[in-house]
Amino acid sequence: MTKRTLSRKRALEIMDNFPSAAVLVVGDLMVDHFIWGRVSRISPEAPVPVVDVQTEDVLLGGSANVMNNILAMGGTVYGLGVVGRDDMGERLLAELGARGIVTDGIIVEEDRKTTLKTRIVAHGQQVVRFDRESRRPVTAESTNRMITIMDALKDRLGAIVISDYGKGVVTTALMEGIRGIVGRRGIVTCVDPKRNDFSFYRGVDVITPNHHEAGRAAGYEITDRRSLVRAGRDLLMAHDFRAVLITRGEEGMSLFERSDGIEHTEFAAQAREVFDVTGAGDTAIGVFALSLASGATFKEAAFLSNRAAGIAVGKVGTATVTRRELKKSL
C-alpha cells in the first residue's frame, strides 16, 4: 500500500488541459426527479410518513450526469445512448442540448420508456424511490448506429466512459464494437460496471466498481482492508484490466494498477459531511476519465476524482462539481 498526493501545481496543470480534452460517454441515460418536502405526521391510513411537498427538481441522471460533470469541468463531451419517444426523453434531449452536449448519438426508440427515477426527500433524507423504466436490450439497429457514430468520432477522443446501469444500452454487441474501434488508438476506456461478471468488460483499461460491486464480482464480501486488497488484486489479474479503481464511500478510494507487480494506492475520503451519495459515482468516473484524457496518470486521475467525489457527496441531489470548486478544494 502506498499513499501519494498530487502537487497543487501538477493538479492545476492537468485541470488547465480539461478544455482541450474530449470524452465520449456511452450508456444508460436517465432522468432524476426529486420531490422535496417536510414530514410532520404519520398517515392515519398506514404507518408511513406524510410528506408535505415544497419543491420539485428534474435533473440529469445516469450517463447523462456523467456527461454533465465532464462539461462542468470544462471538457468536451459526446453522448451515446437511447431514450424513449416520451415527455421525459424530449426533456432530457433538450436539457443536454441546452448545455452544449452533442446529442447526435442519442437515439430515440419508439416503444421504449425513458428511465425516470423519482426520489422523495424530506429533511435531507430519502423517504422512498420509485422507478419507471425499460431494461430490455436496445435494438440491433440502435446499437449499430451508436457504433457508426463512435467510429466517426474516434480521432477526436482522449477517453471513453461506458456507464452501465443495466438498462439495456451496454450489450455484448456494443462492447464488441467499442473494442474494434479503440484497438491501439490510445483512447483510454473506463467502465462503471453493473454486471457481476466483469469478463463482460474485457479489453477495457479501467473498471470503477464500488466496494459492494467489487465484492460480488470477486465472489466474496469485502469486510476489511485485507479482503479489499485481495479483491482488487483478484479482479485485476482475472480480467486483464490495466487498473481497478474501487470506490469505498466514506472511506475514499483504492486504486490497483499493474507496475512491476500490482500496486495499491489509497485515497482518503475528502467529504467533511456526507449529505447524499446520489450521483457521486458519476462525478468520480467523469473526472477520472477527463483527467486521463488530459494527460494524467492513473494515480493523478484517481486523486482528482476522489476530490471531486468528496465535493459531490456534500451536496443534496444529483450533483455536478465544477472545475472552480475542484481547484478551490486544492
N, C-alpha and C positions, 0 to 999 in steps of 0.2 A: 504494500500500500504506500502511495506517495501523496503528499499534499502540496499542491503548487498553486501559486497565484499568478495573475497576469498583470504586468505593469500597466499603470494608467496610460502611459504613452503608447504602448502597443495596442491596448484596447481601443483607444481613440483612433489610432491608425486604421484598425480593422473597420470600425464603425464609419469612418470617413469614406471607406470604399463601398459602403452599402448602396449609395445611389447609382453606382456603375455596375451593380450585380443584378442578375436576373434568375429567378427561381420559378419553376413550374410546379404547381400543386395539383395533383390528381387524386380524386377520392370522393367521399360521400358528403355532399352539400346538405346543410341543414339550416333551419330557422329556429332560433331560440326565443321563445316567448316567455317573458317574465311578468307575472302579476304580483304587484307589491301591495301589502296590506298590514293590518294590525289584528291581533286576536285579543278579545276581551271577555269572551264567554265560550261555553261549550254548548253545542247544539242540543236542544231538547229531543230531537228526533233520533240521535245516535251519539255515542261517546266520541265525537270528533270536534275539533275547534271550528268556530265560525270566523272566517276571515273577512274583515271589513276592507274591501278593495279601495286602494288610494290611487295607484297609477299602474300603467302597463308599458312595457317596452318590447319591441320586436327587433332582435339583433341577429347578426350573422353567426352561425354555428357550424360545427364540424370542420370540414376542409375550407369552408368559406371564412371561418375565423382564423385559420392558418394564413390564408391569403391576406386577410385584413391586418394581421400582426406584421407580416412582411412589409406590407405597404406602409404601415405606421412607422416602421424603421427606416423608410426611405428607399426600399428596394423596389425593383420592377418585378411584378408578379403576373404570371399567366395561369389561368384556371381551366381545368378539365373536369367535367362531371356531368351529372344528369339530374334534371328536375322534372316535375310533372307539369302538365298544362293546367295549372290551377292558380288561384289568387296568390298563394304563398310562393309559388315558382316565379310568377311575374314580379312579385315584390323583391324576391331575392336577386333576380337578374338586374332589376332597377337599382337596388342598393349597391351591388358590385360595380355596375357601370358608372354610377354617380361618384364612386370613389376613384375611378380611373383604372379599375382592374379589367384587363382584357377578357371578355366573356365569349369570344367566338367559339371556344371549345366547350362551352356548356350547352348540352343538348337537351331538347325538350321531348319527352316521350308522352304520347297522347293519353295512355291509360295508366299512368303512374302517379302516385301521391308524392308530393314534395315532403320530405321529412320535417315534421314540426314537433318540437319538444316544448311543452308548456310546464313551467315551474311556478308554483305558488309559494311566495316567500313572505314570511311575517317576522318582524323584528330581526331581520338579517339571517333567518334560518329557513331552509326549505321545509315546507309542510307536506307537499306532495308533488309528484311529477307525472304527467300523462303524455303519451306519445301517439302521434298519428304518422304512419309511415308504411313503406313497402320494402320488404327485404329480399325480394326475388332478384336474381341477376338481371342486369340491364340487357337489352337485346344485342345480338351479334352486330347488327348494323351500327348501334351506338358505340360499341367497343371499337369497331374498325374505323369509325370516323374519328374517335379520340386518338387512336394510334396514328392516323394520317396527319392530323393536326400537330401531334407531338413531333413527328418526323420533320415537319416543315419548320418547327421552332428550334430544333436541336442545336443549331450553331449559335444561338443567342444565349444558351443556358449555362449557368455555372453549377446548378444543383436541381434535383427533382425531389419533391416530397410526395410520398404515397401515404395518404391519410385514410386509413382503412377503419371504418366504423361498422363494418359488417352489414351494410345496407344494399349491397349488390353491385356496386361500381367496380370494385377491385376483384376481378375474376382471373382465372388461370390464363385466359386469352390475353387479357390486358397485361399481366405480368410478363408473358412471353414477348409481347410487343415492346414493352419497355426494355427488356434485356437485349432485344435485337437492335433497338435504336441507340442505346447507351454504348454498347460494345466497348471499344477502347477510346472513347472520345474524351475521357477525363471529366465527365459530368458526374458529380457525387450524388448517389441516390440514398435517400433516407426514408425509413418506413416507421410510421406509428401504427403498431400492429393491433389486430383484433383477434385473429385466429390463434388457437393454442399450438398448432403445428407450424413452427417457424420455417420448416423446409419449403413451405409455400412461397416464402420470400427469398429463396436462394438467389444469389447473384447480386444482391444489393450491398452497398458499402456499410451502412449503419442501420441498426434497428433500435428503437427507443421505447421499450415497454416500461410500464410502471412495475413495482415490485410484485404485485399480485399476478400480472400477466407473465412476468418472467418466471415466477414460481410454477404457474400452470404449464408453461412451455417446457420447463426443465423437468417437470414431473414430481416435484416435491414443494412443500411450503417453505417460503423464506421467513424464518422466525428470528434470526440474529445475524450478526456480521459474518459468521462462518458459513452459514447457508447462502447468504448473499454472494459472497466471493465464489463459492462453489457453483452457484447458478450462472454467474457472469462468465466464468471460465468454461463451463459446460456448453453454454449457448454459443459462445464464440467459436469453440472448437467443432461443435456438431454441425454448424451451418455455414462455416467458412466466411463469416462476415469479417470486415476489417475492424469493426468496433461495435460494442454493445453499450448503450447508454441507458442505465436503469434509473428511472426517476423514483424517489422514495418519499414523496410528500414532505412532511415537516422535518425529515432527516436529510434532505438535499438530494444529491445525485451521485451515482457511481459510474465511472467510465472504464470499460475494459477494452484494451486495444492490443493489437499484435505489435511487438517490437522484436527483441531477441527471443523473448518468451511471451508471456502475457502480462501487461502492465495494468495495474488497478490504481486509478486516481479518484479520490473522494472530494466532493464539493459540499461544504456545509450549507444548510438552508439559510436563506437570506431574509426571509419574511420576519418582521418583528411581531406581527399578529396576523393569523390566518382568518380571513373572513369568508372566503368562498373559493373552492378549488375548481369551480366550473371553468373550463377552457384553458386552464393553466398548462395542460399538455400541448395544446395548440400553440400557445405562446412559446413554449420550450422548443418544439421542433421547428417552428418558423424561424426563430432567431438562430438556432443551431445551423439550419441549412443555409440561411442568408450569410452567416459568418463564414461557413466553409466556402461559399461562392465568392466571398470577398477576400479569400487568401488565408483564412485562419487554419491552424492545425485542429485536430480533434479536441485536444485539451483546451485550446483557446476558445473554440466554439462552445464547448461544454461550460466553461467558466461564464461566458456572456449569457448563455442560455439559462444557466442557474440563476444568475442575477435577475434576468427578465422574468422568470417564473416566480421568483420571490416577490417582485412588484405586483404581478398579476393576482396572486392569492391574497394580497392585501386589499383587493377591490371586490365589491359585491357584483355578481352577474358575470356574463361572458365578457371578459375584459381584454382590451388590447393595451399594449405597452408601447410608448413612443421612444424614438431614439433619444430625444431630450431627457426623458425620465431615466433611461438606461445610463446615459452619460452622467446625469446627476448622482446616480447611485454609486458611481466610482469615486 
